[in-house]
């Protein structure tokens, strides 16, 4: 399974936990290094920024320090979000973010070697304006040091809402019979499933920062995920338990110097998706039968900074064999800081499997072990 943009919404702000102990020279004297992560999403009603510090010390165990929250949070900082005018980057408005405990916000941290509480982040709830650039500033109130990064806004509205900046997906927005249902029944003919779409950028969009060349659209890469849903039950008609798996169409890069409508296309053979269904659902257990539910389509969009971050993380590797001595890519500016601050977008909708597809899944010999007997809708 490819690394996905939707996973990065949370993994970006907590990836520090899996890599911070290798990011800095363990023999160097201890000094606070800011580790900052945040992804803006216009569809979110609340936005969270994670700000922590490296907890290495040449005289203390990093594992022991990881258990102490005081070693991992700055006690006196101001986290500020500044709205900048497009192009000129003149400050328009600003707000100081409130520190909250993510455990009480519904984002509990996994257990492990690291402290679990408090689980701080900085929150703001203002509606994002696609005509503005957002600058995150983290100010150390003791040293006066300022770290910052800029992010544009990706708008993922339905085109029918009348937004200036929209993501259009044929399968979600074209109600014609040929587009409203997903047909996988023609696998023998190498029939292809095509997910067509386009992104329309706001007029006069302009974005550039020290780590990103000037772009005419905030979207640099698009990813498509098709989620298959089904229910497991018993032959005797017992309770139904819902399950799902995600089929990843992969990534499509966009030309960031192109203005106006930027089209994209995902293409996959129905036979390949059918094979994905076989491996994704897996063999049904004894006395189990299955009912297919409607699918969900997710289209994720990322900025050039997030695209580069994903590419570098893939090349850099993780774990014991990874090259995590120091992060190769960060878009945070200032002294003693690493991390990522940028934005993403997503559109999602429901797709109905055609009756031919249901019949195909029920009767074709290749799906016999899946024990699909009907649809659930």
C-alpha positions as CSV (number, residue, x, y, z in Angstrom):
1,X,0.0,0.0,0.0
2,X,1.4,3.4,-1.0
3,X,1.9,6.1,1.6
4,X,-1.3,8.2,1.5
5,X,-1.9,11.9,1.8
6,X,-4.9,11.3,4.1
7,X,-2.7,9.4,6.5
8,X,-0.3,12.3,6.6
9,X,-2.9,14.6,8.2
10,X,-2.0,12.9,11.4
11,X,1.3,11.2,10.7
12,X,2.9,14.5,9.8
13,X,2.3,16.0,13.2
14,X,3.5,12.9,15.1
15,X,6.3,11.6,12.8
16,X,8.7,13.3,15.3
17,X,8.1,10.5,17.7
18,X,9.5,7.9,15.3
19,X,12.5,9.9,14.2
20,X,13.5,12.6,16.7
21,X,16.0,10.4,18.5
22,X,18.1,10.0,15.4
23,X,17.7,13.5,14.0
24,X,20.5,15.1,16.0
25,X,24.0,14.2,17.2
26,X,23.7,12.3,20.5
27,X,27.1,13.5,21.6
28,X,26.2,17.2,21.2
29,X,25.2,19.3,24.2
30,X,21.5,19.5,24.8
31,X,19.8,22.5,23.3
32,X,16.1,23.0,22.4
33,X,15.3,22.4,18.8
34,X,11.8,23.2,17.6
35,X,9.9,20.4,15.8
36,X,6.8,21.9,14.2
37,X,4.1,20.1,12.2
38,X,0.7,21.3,10.9
39,X,-1.5,20.8,7.8
40,X,-4.3,23.2,7.1
41,X,-7.5,21.9,5.5
42,X,-10.2,24.3,4.6
43,X,-12.8,21.6,5.2
44,X,-11.8,21.4,8.9
45,X,-13.7,23.3,11.5
46,X,-10.6,23.3,13.7
47,X,-6.9,23.4,12.9
48,X,-4.1,22.0,15.0
49,X,-0.4,22.9,15.1
50,X,2.1,20.6,16.9
51,X,5.1,22.3,18.5
52,X,7.7,20.3,20.4
53,X,11.4,20.3,21.1
54,X,14.0,17.6,20.6
55,X,14.8,15.9,23.9
56,X,18.4,14.7,23.4
57,X,21.1,15.3,26.0
58,X,24.6,14.0,26.1
59,X,24.2,13.2,29.8
60,X,20.7,11.8,29.9
61,X,18.9,8.9,28.3
62,X,16.7,9.9,25.4
63,X,14.3,7.1,26.2
64,X,13.9,8.4,29.8
65,X,13.6,12.0,28.7
66,X,10.9,10.9,26.2
67,X,8.7,9.9,29.1
68,X,8.9,13.4,30.6
69,X,6.5,16.0,29.1
70,X,8.6,18.9,30.4
71,X,11.5,17.7,28.1
72,X,9.3,17.8,25.0
73,X,7.3,21.0,25.2
74,X,8.3,24.7,25.3
75,X,7.0,26.4,28.4
76,X,7.0,30.0,27.0
77,X,6.2,30.3,23.4
78,X,3.6,32.2,21.3
79,X,2.1,30.4,18.3
80,X,0.6,32.9,15.9
81,X,-1.2,32.5,12.6
82,X,-0.9,35.5,10.3
83,X,-3.1,36.1,7.3
84,X,-1.1,37.6,4.4
85,X,-2.4,39.3,1.3
86,X,-1.8,37.2,-1.8
87,X,1.3,38.2,-3.8
88,X,2.5,41.1,-1.6
89,X,2.5,39.1,1.6
90,X,1.4,42.1,3.6
91,X,-0.1,41.1,7.0
92,X,-3.9,41.3,6.9
93,X,-4.9,39.8,10.2
94,X,-3.5,37.5,12.9
95,X,-4.5,35.4,15.8
96,X,-2.6,33.8,18.7
97,X,-3.4,30.1,18.9
98,X,-4.7,28.5,22.1
99,X,-2.8,25.5,23.6
100,X,-5.1,22.5,24.0
101,X,-4.7,18.9,25.1
102,X,-5.3,16.6,22.0
103,X,-6.5,13.9,24.4
104,X,-9.5,16.0,25.3
105,X,-9.9,17.1,21.7
106,X,-10.5,13.5,20.5
107,X,-7.0,12.7,19.3
108,X,-5.5,10.5,22.0
109,X,-1.9,9.5,21.6
110,X,-0.8,5.9,21.3
111,X,0.8,4.3,24.3
112,X,4.5,3.4,24.2
113,X,7.8,4.7,25.5
114,X,6.7,8.3,25.1
115,X,4.6,10.3,27.5
116,X,0.9,10.2,26.8
117,X,-0.4,13.1,28.8
118,X,-0.4,16.0,28.3
119,X,-0.6,15.8,24.5
120,X,-0.4,19.5,23.6
121,X,-1.1,21.2,20.3
122,X,-2.1,24.7,19.3
123,X,-5.6,25.3,17.9
124,X,-7.5,27.9,15.9
125,X,-10.9,27.8,14.4
126,X,-11.0,30.6,11.9
127,X,-12.4,29.8,8.4
128,X,-9.6,29.8,5.9
129,X,-9.6,32.3,3.0
130,X,-8.3,31.0,-0.3
131,X,-7.4,34.5,-1.3
132,X,-4.9,34.7,1.6
133,X,-1.5,33.1,2.4
134,X,-1.2,31.8,6.0
135,X,2.1,32.3,7.9
136,X,2.7,30.2,11.0
137,X,5.0,32.0,13.5
138,X,6.4,30.3,16.6
139,X,8.0,32.8,18.9
140,X,10.2,31.8,21.8
141,X,9.3,34.3,24.5
142,X,12.5,33.7,26.4
143,X,15.1,33.9,23.5
144,X,13.1,36.0,21.0
145,X,13.8,33.4,18.3
146,X,11.2,33.2,15.6
147,X,10.5,30.2,13.4
148,X,8.0,30.5,10.5
149,X,6.6,29.0,7.3
150,X,4.0,30.0,4.8
151,X,1.1,27.9,3.3
152,X,-1.6,28.5,0.7
153,X,-5.1,27.2,1.0
154,X,-6.4,24.3,-1.1
155,X,-10.2,24.6,-1.6
156,X,-11.9,21.3,-2.0
157,X,-15.5,22.5,-2.3
158,X,-18.1,20.8,-4.5
159,X,-18.2,22.8,-7.8
160,X,-22.0,23.2,-7.3
161,X,-21.4,25.4,-4.3
162,X,-20.2,28.2,-6.5
163,X,-16.8,28.6,-4.9
164,X,-14.1,30.3,-6.9
165,X,-11.7,27.5,-6.4
166,X,-13.1,24.0,-6.9
167,X,-12.2,20.4,-7.3
168,X,-14.4,18.6,-9.9
169,X,-14.6,14.8,-10.1
170,X,-16.7,13.3,-12.9
171,X,-17.8,10.3,-10.8
172,X,-19.0,12.6,-8.0
173,X,-20.4,15.5,-10.0
174,X,-21.8,14.0,-13.2
175,X,-25.1,12.3,-12.5
176,X,-25.4,10.7,-15.9
177,X,-26.2,6.9,-15.7
178,X,-22.8,6.0,-17.2
179,X,-21.0,7.9,-14.5
180,X,-23.2,7.3,-11.5
181,X,-22.3,3.7,-11.1
182,X,-19.0,1.8,-11.0
183,X,-18.8,-1.1,-13.4
184,X,-16.1,-3.8,-12.9
185,X,-17.8,-6.6,-14.8
186,X,-15.8,-6.3,-18.0
187,X,-12.4,-7.5,-16.7
188,X,-11.9,-9.9,-19.6
189,X,-12.0,-7.0,-22.1
190,X,-9.3,-5.0,-20.2
191,X,-11.9,-2.4,-19.5
192,X,-10.5,0.6,-17.7
193,X,-11.9,2.6,-14.8
194,X,-11.2,6.3,-15.5
195,X,-11.4,8.8,-12.7
196,X,-11.4,12.2,-14.5
197,X,-11.1,15.5,-12.6
198,X,-9.9,19.0,-12.7
199,X,-8.8,21.7,-10.2
200,X,-9.7,25.4,-10.8
201,X,-7.5,27.9,-9.0
202,X,-8.6,31.3,-7.7
203,X,-7.8,34.2,-9.9
204,X,-4.4,35.8,-9.5
205,X,-3.1,33.0,-7.3
206,X,0.6,33.5,-6.5
207,X,2.7,31.6,-3.9
208,X,6.4,31.3,-3.3
209,X,8.6,30.8,-0.3
210,X,12.2,30.0,0.3
211,X,11.7,26.3,-0.2
212,X,9.0,26.4,-3.0
213,X,9.3,27.9,-6.5
214,X,6.6,30.3,-7.4
215,X,3.4,28.4,-8.3
216,X,0.2,29.4,-10.1
217,X,-1.9,26.7,-8.3
218,X,-1.7,25.4,-4.7
219,X,-2.1,21.8,-5.9
220,X,1.1,19.9,-6.9
221,X,-0.1,16.3,-6.7
222,X,-3.4,14.4,-6.5
223,X,-4.1,10.9,-5.1
224,X,-7.1,8.7,-5.6
225,X,-8.4,6.1,-3.1
226,X,-11.3,3.8,-3.8
227,X,-12.7,2.2,-0.6
228,X,-14.6,-1.0,-0.9
229,X,-17.1,-1.7,1.9
230,X,-18.9,-4.9,2.7
231,X,-20.6,-6.7,5.6
232,X,-19.7,-10.1,7.0
233,X,-22.7,-12.2,8.2
234,X,-23.4,-15.9,8.9
235,X,-25.2,-18.4,6.6
236,X,-28.0,-18.5,9.2
237,X,-28.5,-14.7,8.9
238,X,-26.7,-13.5,12.0
239,X,-25.6,-9.9,12.8
240,X,-23.7,-8.0,10.0
241,X,-20.2,-6.6,10.7
242,X,-18.9,-3.9,8.4
243,X,-15.4,-4.1,6.8
244,X,-13.5,-2.1,4.2
245,X,-10.2,-1.9,2.4
246,X,-8.7,0.9,0.3
247,X,-7.6,0.5,-3.3
248,X,-4.9,3.1,-4.1
249,X,-4.8,4.4,-7.7
250,X,-1.5,6.2,-6.8
251,X,-0.4,9.8,-7.4
252,X,-0.8,12.1,-10.4
253,X,1.5,15.2,-10.5
254,X,0.0,18.5,-11.7
255,X,1.8,21.4,-13.5
256,X,2.1,24.0,-10.8
257,X,2.9,26.8,-13.3
258,X,-0.5,26.3,-15.1
259,X,-3.2,28.8,-14.5
260,X,-7.0,28.3,-14.5
261,X,-8.4,24.8,-14.9
262,X,-5.8,22.0,-14.3
263,X,-7.1,18.6,-15.4
264,X,-6.0,15.2,-14.2
265,X,-6.8,11.5,-14.9
266,X,-6.5,8.3,-13.0
267,X,-6.7,5.1,-15.1
268,X,-6.7,1.5,-13.9
269,X,-7.8,-1.8,-15.5
270,X,-10.9,-3.3,-14.1
271,X,-9.0,-6.6,-13.9
272,X,-6.4,-5.1,-11.7
273,X,-9.0,-3.7,-9.4
274,X,-10.7,-7.1,-9.3
275,X,-7.4,-8.6,-8.2
276,X,-7.2,-5.9,-5.5
277,X,-10.7,-7.0,-4.3
278,X,-9.5,-10.6,-4.0
279,X,-6.5,-9.7,-1.9
280,X,-8.2,-6.8,0.0
281,X,-11.2,-8.8,1.2
282,X,-9.4,-12.1,1.6
283,X,-10.9,-15.5,1.9
284,X,-14.1,-15.7,4.0
285,X,-14.2,-17.8,7.1
286,X,-16.3,-20.8,7.7
287,X,-20.0,-20.1,8.0
288,X,-19.4,-16.5,6.7
289,X,-21.3,-14.9,3.8
290,X,-20.8,-11.4,2.5
291,X,-22.9,-8.4,1.3
292,X,-21.3,-5.7,-0.8
293,X,-22.0,-2.1,0.2
294,X,-21.5,1.1,-1.8
295,X,-18.0,2.3,-2.3
296,X,-16.4,5.6,-1.3
297,X,-14.1,7.7,-3.5
298,X,-11.5,9.9,-2.0
299,X,-9.4,12.4,-4.0
300,X,-6.6,14.0,-2.0
301,X,-4.6,17.1,-3.0
302,X,-1.2,18.3,-1.8
303,X,0.9,21.4,-2.1
304,X,4.4,21.4,-3.5
305,X,5.8,21.4,0.0
306,X,3.8,18.3,1.0
307,X,4.7,16.6,-2.3
308,X,8.4,17.1,-1.6
309,X,8.0,16.0,2.0
310,X,6.4,12.7,0.9
311,X,9.0,12.1,-1.8
312,X,11.9,12.8,0.6
313,X,10.5,10.6,3.3
314,X,10.1,7.8,0.8
315,X,13.8,8.2,-0.3
316,X,15.1,8.8,3.2
317,X,13.5,5.7,4.6
318,X,12.5,4.9,8.2
319,X,13.6,2.6,11.0
320,X,17.0,1.2,11.7
321,X,18.0,1.1,8.1
322,X,16.7,4.6,7.3
323,X,18.8,7.7,6.9
324,X,17.3,9.8,9.7
325,X,20.5,11.4,11.0
326,X,19.0,14.7,10.0
327,X,15.9,15.4,8.0
328,X,16.6,16.2,4.4
329,X,13.6,18.4,3.9
330,X,11.9,21.0,6.1
331,X,10.0,24.1,5.0
332,X,10.3,25.9,8.4
333,X,12.6,28.9,8.5
334,X,14.7,30.1,11.4
335,X,17.3,28.7,13.7
336,X,17.2,25.2,15.2
337,X,13.9,24.1,13.7
338,X,12.6,21.2,11.6
339,X,9.2,20.1,10.4
340,X,6.4,20.9,7.9
341,X,3.7,23.5,7.7
342,X,1.5,23.5,4.6
343,X,-2.0,22.5,3.5
344,X,-4.0,19.7,1.8
345,X,-7.5,19.1,0.5
346,X,-9.8,16.2,-0.1
347,X,-13.1,15.5,-1.7
348,X,-15.1,12.3,-1.1
349,X,-18.3,10.8,-2.3
350,X,-20.2,7.5,-2.6
351,X,-20.2,5.3,-5.7
352,X,-22.7,2.6,-6.3
353,X,-21.5,-0.8,-7.7
354,X,-23.6,-1.6,-10.8
355,X,-25.9,-4.6,-10.8
356,X,-23.7,-6.2,-13.4
357,X,-20.7,-5.8,-11.0
358,X,-22.6,-7.4,-8.1
359,X,-23.7,-10.3,-10.3
360,X,-20.1,-10.7,-11.4
361,X,-18.8,-10.8,-7.8
362,X,-21.5,-13.3,-6.8
363,X,-21.2,-15.7,-9.7
364,X,-17.7,-15.6,-11.2
365,X,-15.4,-18.5,-10.1
366,X,-12.4,-16.1,-9.3
367,X,-14.4,-14.7,-6.4
368,X,-15.7,-18.0,-5.0
369,X,-13.6,-17.9,-1.8
370,X,-15.0,-14.4,-1.0
371,X,-18.5,-15.8,-0.6
372,X,-20.3,-12.7,-1.8
373,X,-24.0,-13.5,-2.0
374,X,-25.7,-10.1,-2.6
375,X,-25.5,-6.4,-2.1
376,X,-26.5,-4.6,1.1
377,X,-28.4,-1.7,-0.5
